[in-house]
């Protein structure tokens, strides 16, 4: 397994500067935030893509994932408490169709960059009416997205999260089975899994063979607040061993959007803590 760092820790700087710093820190890969202030997928020019491809080649950075979990750039001005809207489970047809198109644009962007996966989320439980109604809408949205993903050879990882429509491994497994597309899997966030009260082994086993990228952060006191690895209660060794047992050998992407005031220092501390754990037998 290799370590990557999400540019969503660098929301106070531009994408090129973020990627350069991630490479300088010594990460093997970077996750690109497909939202403001980095890349709004439907507004990225060919020239911008070429510039980032050249930077990636020069630095040796790989792209672990394109993070399309949020689309705050849709709103001007940004309304309070939207976070995951417009969502793929929204009963608001125009919003939902925009988010489907946005996800497809992200797939095309991933294809241009040579990235192998993107991530999406399910939205709030009430976005589609009742949770059951929202789940039906979400599944139909994913089927549309997966049609393009299959053609491009890009994987789509759903990130489950406490408080969202899909909030644990069992619910995500149901979605994967109902969509029935080989490209659909998990953007597995170990902090979210820990907050759900899942054991590492049970969660990873449910999703084995369908985990495309892993988000890594620490959690303390049962609060959903991303901490630098090593500063909370999360049993990293349990999760890493479960991932090894499941045959996962891709990126562990450190996700610290809470550290935009000190992304470089947070990234360095993350590397210092995680590198020895990956070297352990």
VOBA-798822 format. One record per residue (C-alpha): residue in one letter; x, y, z; chain. Coordinates in nm, 3 decimals, decimal comma, always signed. Layout:
N
DRENDREN  residuo        u        v        w  cadena
DRENDREN        A        X        Y        Z       A
...
//
This chain:
281
DRENDREN  residuo        u        v        w  cadena
DRENDREN        X   +0,000   +0,000   +0,000       A
DRENDREN        X   +0,118   +0,351   -0,083       A
DRENDREN        X   +0,052   +0,686   +0,083       A
DRENDREN        X   -0,124   +0,975   -0,089       A
DRENDREN        X   -0,251   +1,312   +0,035       A
DRENDREN        X   -0,574   +1,486   -0,064       A
DRENDREN        X   -0,554   +1,841   -0,196       A
DRENDREN        X   -0,864   +1,922   +0,011       A
DRENDREN        X   -0,616   +2,004   +0,289       A
DRENDREN        X   -0,489   +2,286   +0,063       A
DRENDREN        X   -0,804   +2,490   +0,009       A
DRENDREN        X   -0,612   +2,810   +0,084       A
DRENDREN        X   -0,387   +2,765   -0,217       A
DRENDREN        X   -0,409   +2,669   -0,584       A
DRENDREN        X   -0,395   +2,314   -0,717       A
DRENDREN        X   -0,047   +2,336   -0,869       A
DRENDREN        X   +0,106   +2,463   -0,545       A
DRENDREN        X   -0,075   +2,192   -0,349       A
DRENDREN        X   +0,053   +1,914   -0,574       A
DRENDREN        X   +0,408   +2,047   -0,562       A
DRENDREN        X   +0,402   +2,054   -0,183       A
DRENDREN        X   +0,256   +1,703   -0,162       A
DRENDREN        X   +0,539   +1,577   -0,383       A
DRENDREN        X   +0,801   +1,764   -0,179       A
DRENDREN        X   +0,671   +1,604   +0,141       A
DRENDREN        X   +0,737   +1,261   -0,009       A
DRENDREN        X   +0,389   +1,122   -0,075       A
DRENDREN        X   +0,361   +0,874   -0,362       A
DRENDREN        X   +0,027   +1,008   -0,478       A
DRENDREN        X   -0,227   +1,287   -0,452       A
DRENDREN        X   -0,605   +1,296   -0,452       A
DRENDREN        X   -0,739   +1,594   -0,647       A
DRENDREN        X   -1,036   +1,782   -0,503       A
DRENDREN        X   -1,295   +1,827   -0,779       A
DRENDREN        X   -1,459   +2,127   -0,620       A
DRENDREN        X   -1,370   +2,486   -0,540       A
DRENDREN        X   -1,102   +2,612   -0,509       A
DRENDREN        X   -0,926   +2,344   -0,715       A
DRENDREN        X   -1,102   +2,175   -1,007       A
DRENDREN        X   -1,469   +2,215   -1,096       A
DRENDREN        X   -1,490   +1,921   -1,333       A
DRENDREN        X   -1,710   +2,087   -1,595       A
DRENDREN        X   -1,490   +2,398   -1,613       A
DRENDREN        X   -1,142   +2,246   -1,655       A
DRENDREN        X   -0,977   +2,336   -1,986       A
DRENDREN        X   -0,750   +2,112   -2,193       A
DRENDREN        X   -0,466   +2,353   -2,118       A
DRENDREN        X   -0,520   +2,311   -1,743       A
DRENDREN        X   -0,526   +1,933   -1,780       A
DRENDREN        X   -0,201   +1,940   -1,978       A
DRENDREN        X   -0,036   +2,161   -1,716       A
DRENDREN        X   -0,130   +1,925   -1,433       A
DRENDREN        X   -0,026   +1,617   -1,635       A
DRENDREN        X   +0,315   +1,775   -1,694       A
DRENDREN        X   +0,348   +1,860   -1,324       A
DRENDREN        X   +0,257   +1,503   -1,227       A
DRENDREN        X   +0,516   +1,367   -1,469       A
DRENDREN        X   +0,784   +1,603   -1,340       A
DRENDREN        X   +0,719   +1,526   -0,973       A
DRENDREN        X   +0,648   +1,154   -1,014       A
DRENDREN        X   +0,319   +1,191   -0,829       A
DRENDREN        X   +0,039   +0,950   -0,914       A
DRENDREN        X   -0,330   +1,039   -0,879       A
DRENDREN        X   -0,491   +0,822   -0,612       A
DRENDREN        X   -0,845   +0,949   -0,675       A
DRENDREN        X   -1,052   +1,238   -0,806       A
DRENDREN        X   -1,267   +1,349   -0,514       A
DRENDREN        X   -1,609   +1,455   -0,640       A
DRENDREN        X   -1,778   +1,403   -0,303       A
DRENDREN        X   -1,884   +1,767   -0,281       A
DRENDREN        X   -1,985   +2,026   -0,540       A
DRENDREN        X   -1,999   +2,351   -0,349       A
DRENDREN        X   -1,899   +2,532   -0,667       A
DRENDREN        X   -2,256   +2,478   -0,793       A
DRENDREN        X   -2,389   +2,746   -0,559       A
DRENDREN        X   -2,328   +3,120   -0,586       A
DRENDREN        X   -2,340   +3,231   -0,313       A
DRENDREN        X   -2,293   +2,916   -0,106       A
DRENDREN        X   -2,601   +2,852   +0,112       A
DRENDREN        X   -2,554   +2,733   +0,471       A
DRENDREN        X   -2,543   +2,360   +0,549       A
DRENDREN        X   -2,560   +2,237   +0,191       A
DRENDREN        X   -2,234   +2,035   +0,197       A
DRENDREN        X   -2,342   +1,739   -0,017       A
DRENDREN        X   -2,603   +1,907   -0,237       A
DRENDREN        X   -2,683   +1,897   -0,519       A
DRENDREN        X   -2,680   +1,521   -0,455       A
DRENDREN        X   -2,724   +1,206   -0,660       A
DRENDREN        X   -3,024   +1,118   -0,441       A
DRENDREN        X   -3,200   +1,455   -0,470       A
DRENDREN        X   -3,568   +1,460   -0,568       A
DRENDREN        X   -3,495   +1,798   -0,729       A
DRENDREN        X   -3,459   +1,677   -1,089       A
DRENDREN        X   -3,246   +1,965   -1,218       A
DRENDREN        X   -3,007   +1,937   -0,924       A
DRENDREN        X   -2,980   +1,561   -0,959       A
DRENDREN        X   -2,918   +1,573   -1,333       A
DRENDREN        X   -2,654   +1,842   -1,284       A
DRENDREN        X   -2,477   +1,620   -1,029       A
DRENDREN        X   -2,492   +1,319   -1,261       A
DRENDREN        X   -2,339   +1,529   -1,540       A
DRENDREN        X   -2,079   +1,662   -1,298       A
DRENDREN        X   -1,982   +1,308   -1,199       A
DRENDREN        X   -1,956   +1,207   -1,566       A
DRENDREN        X   -1,737   +1,512   -1,631       A
DRENDREN        X   -1,517   +1,395   -1,345       A
DRENDREN        X   -1,491   +1,050   -1,505       A
DRENDREN        X   -1,379   +1,212   -1,830       A
DRENDREN        X   -1,128   +1,420   -1,639       A
DRENDREN        X   -0,995   +1,106   -1,470       A
DRENDREN        X   -0,957   +0,944   -1,810       A
DRENDREN        X   -0,759   +1,243   -1,940       A
DRENDREN        X   -0,529   +1,234   -1,638       A
DRENDREN        X   -0,482   +0,859   -1,633       A
DRENDREN        X   -0,646   +0,834   -1,290       A
DRENDREN        X   -0,817   +0,505   -1,218       A
DRENDREN        X   -1,105   +0,612   -0,990       A
DRENDREN        X   -1,333   +0,888   -0,871       A
DRENDREN        X   -1,539   +0,914   -0,552       A
DRENDREN        X   -1,898   +1,024   -0,492       A
DRENDREN        X   -2,136   +1,035   -0,197       A
DRENDREN        X   -2,504   +0,954   -0,147       A
DRENDREN        X   -2,628   +1,286   -0,006       A
DRENDREN        X   -2,845   +1,356   +0,296       A
DRENDREN        X   -3,115   +1,105   +0,404       A
DRENDREN        X   -3,396   +1,348   +0,320       A
DRENDREN        X   -3,269   +1,463   -0,020       A
DRENDREN        X   -3,496   +1,223   -0,206       A
DRENDREN        X   -3,795   +1,226   +0,028       A
DRENDREN        X   -3,786   +0,927   +0,262       A
DRENDREN        X   -3,458   +0,732   +0,291       A
DRENDREN        X   -3,611   +0,444   +0,093       A
DRENDREN        X   -3,717   +0,678   -0,186       A
DRENDREN        X   -3,377   +0,847   -0,182       A
DRENDREN        X   -3,201   +0,513   -0,210       A
DRENDREN        X   -3,396   +0,424   -0,525       A
DRENDREN        X   -3,304   +0,761   -0,679       A
DRENDREN        X   -2,938   +0,720   -0,579       A
DRENDREN        X   -2,917   +0,373   -0,733       A
DRENDREN        X   -3,068   +0,495   -1,060       A
DRENDREN        X   -2,821   +0,785   -1,068       A
DRENDREN        X   -2,531   +0,546   -1,014       A
DRENDREN        X   -2,648   +0,324   -1,299       A
DRENDREN        X   -2,628   +0,621   -1,537       A
DRENDREN        X   -2,282   +0,719   -1,411       A
DRENDREN        X   -2,155   +0,362   -1,428       A
DRENDREN        X   -2,250   +0,333   -1,796       A
DRENDREN        X   -1,989   +0,597   -1,877       A
DRENDREN        X   -1,744   +0,464   -1,620       A
DRENDREN        X   -1,752   +0,117   -1,779       A
DRENDREN        X   -1,684   +0,261   -2,124       A
DRENDREN        X   -1,387   +0,461   -1,995       A
DRENDREN        X   -1,249   +0,190   -1,768       A
DRENDREN        X   -1,273   +0,417   -1,461       A
DRENDREN        X   -1,391   +0,298   -1,121       A
DRENDREN        X   -1,653   +0,478   -0,911       A
DRENDREN        X   -1,613   +0,462   -0,533       A
DRENDREN        X   -1,905   +0,554   -0,308       A
DRENDREN        X   -1,792   +0,699   +0,024       A
DRENDREN        X   -2,028   +0,615   +0,308       A
DRENDREN        X   -2,046   +0,845   +0,606       A
DRENDREN        X   -2,237   +0,863   +0,936       A
DRENDREN        X   -2,545   +1,081   +0,889       A
DRENDREN        X   -2,568   +1,038   +0,512       A
DRENDREN        X   -2,816   +0,827   +0,317       A
DRENDREN        X   -2,556   +0,548   +0,287       A
DRENDREN        X   -2,372   +0,549   +0,618       A
DRENDREN        X   -2,213   +0,208   +0,676       A
DRENDREN        X   -2,050   -0,084   +0,496       A
DRENDREN        X   -2,361   -0,303   +0,495       A
DRENDREN        X   -2,569   -0,030   +0,330       A
DRENDREN        X   -2,300   +0,031   +0,070       A
DRENDREN        X   -2,276   -0,341   -0,002       A
DRENDREN        X   -2,651   -0,338   -0,075       A
DRENDREN        X   -2,608   -0,047   -0,316       A
DRENDREN        X   -2,320   -0,220   -0,496       A
DRENDREN        X   -2,525   -0,537   -0,534       A
DRENDREN        X   -2,835   -0,354   -0,658       A
DRENDREN        X   -2,649   -0,145   -0,915       A
DRENDREN        X   -2,463   -0,456   -1,032       A
DRENDREN        X   -2,181   -0,281   -1,220       A
DRENDREN        X   -1,822   -0,410   -1,196       A
DRENDREN        X   -1,686   -0,055   -1,183       A
DRENDREN        X   -1,881   +0,037   -0,867       A
DRENDREN        X   -1,718   -0,001   -0,528       A
DRENDREN        X   -1,607   +0,189   -0,221       A
DRENDREN        X   -1,402   +0,492   -0,145       A
DRENDREN        X   -1,343   +0,344   +0,199       A
DRENDREN        X   -1,289   +0,599   +0,477       A
DRENDREN        X   -1,154   +0,424   +0,785       A
DRENDREN        X   -1,255   +0,710   +1,013       A
DRENDREN        X   -1,616   +0,685   +0,898       A
DRENDREN        X   -1,608   +0,309   +0,951       A
DRENDREN        X   -1,469   +0,357   +1,302       A
DRENDREN        X   -1,741   +0,611   +1,385       A
DRENDREN        X   -2,007   +0,362   +1,272       A
DRENDREN        X   -1,885   +0,115   +1,531       A
DRENDREN        X   -1,785   -0,140   +1,268       A
DRENDREN        X   -1,491   -0,369   +1,327       A
DRENDREN        X   -1,215   -0,327   +1,073       A
DRENDREN        X   -1,239   -0,690   +0,968       A
DRENDREN        X   -1,616   -0,693   +0,921       A
DRENDREN        X   -1,626   -0,370   +0,719       A
DRENDREN        X   -1,337   -0,460   +0,491       A
DRENDREN        X   -1,465   -0,816   +0,443       A
DRENDREN        X   -1,805   -0,686   +0,330       A
DRENDREN        X   -1,640   -0,469   +0,066       A
DRENDREN        X   -1,343   -0,691   -0,024       A
DRENDREN        X   -1,255   -0,672   -0,391       A
DRENDREN        X   -1,456   -0,350   -0,431       A
DRENDREN        X   -1,237   -0,100   -0,243       A
DRENDREN        X   -1,085   +0,140   -0,495       A
DRENDREN        X   -0,929   +0,401   -0,264       A
DRENDREN        X   -0,893   +0,442   +0,114       A
DRENDREN        X   -0,926   +0,769   +0,306       A
DRENDREN        X   -0,717   +0,791   +0,620       A
DRENDREN        X   -0,751   +1,024   +0,920       A
DRENDREN        X   -0,772   +0,987   +1,295       A
DRENDREN        X   -1,080   +1,021   +1,514       A
DRENDREN        X   -1,103   +1,102   +1,883       A
DRENDREN        X   -1,388   +1,076   +2,133       A
DRENDREN        X   -1,642   +0,956   +1,878       A
DRENDREN        X   -1,653   +1,298   +1,707       A
DRENDREN        X   -1,650   +1,327   +1,330       A
DRENDREN        X   -1,355   +1,561   +1,304       A
DRENDREN        X   -1,054   +1,462   +1,095       A
DRENDREN        X   -0,732   +1,455   +1,298       A
DRENDREN        X   -0,374   +1,388   +1,193       A
DRENDREN        X   -0,308   +1,012   +1,215       A
DRENDREN        X   -0,170   +0,924   +1,556       A
DRENDREN        X   -0,360   +1,197   +1,740       A
DRENDREN        X   -0,679   +1,002   +1,811       A
DRENDREN        X   -0,823   +0,663   +1,901       A
DRENDREN        X   -0,843   +0,487   +1,565       A
DRENDREN        X   -0,687   +0,136   +1,552       A
DRENDREN        X   -0,484   +0,182   +1,234       A
DRENDREN        X   -0,307   -0,153   +1,264       A
DRENDREN        X   -0,643   -0,337   +1,263       A
DRENDREN        X   -0,759   -0,160   +0,948       A
DRENDREN        X   -0,429   -0,198   +0,765       A
DRENDREN        X   -0,415   -0,569   +0,846       A
DRENDREN        X   -0,774   -0,618   +0,732       A
DRENDREN        X   -0,693   -0,440   +0,406       A
DRENDREN        X   -0,383   -0,657   +0,355       A
DRENDREN        X   -0,589   -0,969   +0,423       A
DRENDREN        X   -0,840   -0,856   +0,161       A
DRENDREN        X   -0,563   -0,810   -0,096       A
DRENDREN        X   -0,584   -0,430   -0,107       A
DRENDREN        X   -0,260   -0,284   -0,243       A
DRENDREN        X   -0,350   +0,064   -0,363       A
DRENDREN        X   -0,348   +0,408   -0,204       A
DRENDREN        X   -0,407   +0,514   +0,153       A
DRENDREN        X   -0,506   +0,876   +0,096       A
DRENDREN        X   -0,464   +1,103   +0,397       A
DRENDREN        X   -0,769   +1,333   +0,410       A
DRENDREN        X   -0,731   +1,636   +0,634       A
DRENDREN        X   -0,964   +1,909   +0,506       A
DRENDREN        X   -0,970   +2,025   +0,869       A
DRENDREN        X   -0,603   +2,124   +0,844       A
DRENDREN        X   -0,619   +2,390   +0,572       A
DRENDREN        X   -0,437   +2,628   +0,808       A
DRENDREN        X   -0,134   +2,395   +0,826       A
DRENDREN        X   -0,149   +2,137   +0,545       A
DRENDREN        X   +0,226   +2,092   +0,513       A
DRENDREN        X   +0,286   +2,032   +0,884       A
DRENDREN        X   -0,014   +1,798   +0,903       A
DRENDREN        X   +0,108   +1,605   +0,601       A
DRENDREN        X   +0,455   +1,567   +0,747       A
DRENDREN        X   +0,320   +1,438   +1,079       A
DRENDREN        X   +0,095   +1,195   +0,891       A
DRENDREN        X   +0,389   +1,053   +0,699       A
DRENDREN        X   +0,595   +1,021   +1,016       A
DRENDREN        X   +0,320   +0,822   +1,185       A
DRENDREN        X   +0,194   +0,608   +0,898       A
DRENDREN        X   +0,518   +0,508   +0,724       A
DRENDREN        X   +0,641   +0,279   +1,004       A
DRENDREN        X   +0,298   +0,113   +1,023       A
DRENDREN        X   +0,315   +0,021   +0,657       A
DRENDREN        X   +0,663   -0,122   +0,705       A
DRENDREN        X   +0,550   -0,348   +0,988       A
DRENDREN        X   +0,520   -0,719   +0,905       A
//
